[in-house]
């Protein structure tokens, strides 16, 4: 594999993290972080679910007046925003080129 930015062959597989068992690759020359091949579909699904949670949290704030439910709705919206942001960040990373 080689880096799409600097064309270096010094691409290292990142170890599994707490969030993802396939976090991607790291170029040792230029420091570029890359996503794994085939993970785009997973990140698109995560983005759609994150946006759905965000919309669900915002909509439930307008229709529910109880305090405890409002806090849960805010938490649901915040979690949705975090998931959507993470998936956008991952989708924007390039994929390493095959030799």
Secondary structure, 3 states (H helix, E strand, C coil): CECCCCCCCCEEECCCCCCCCCCCEEECCCCCEEECCCCHHHHHHHHHHHHHHHHHHHHHHHHCCCHHHHHHHHHHHHHHHHHHHHHHHHHCCCECECC
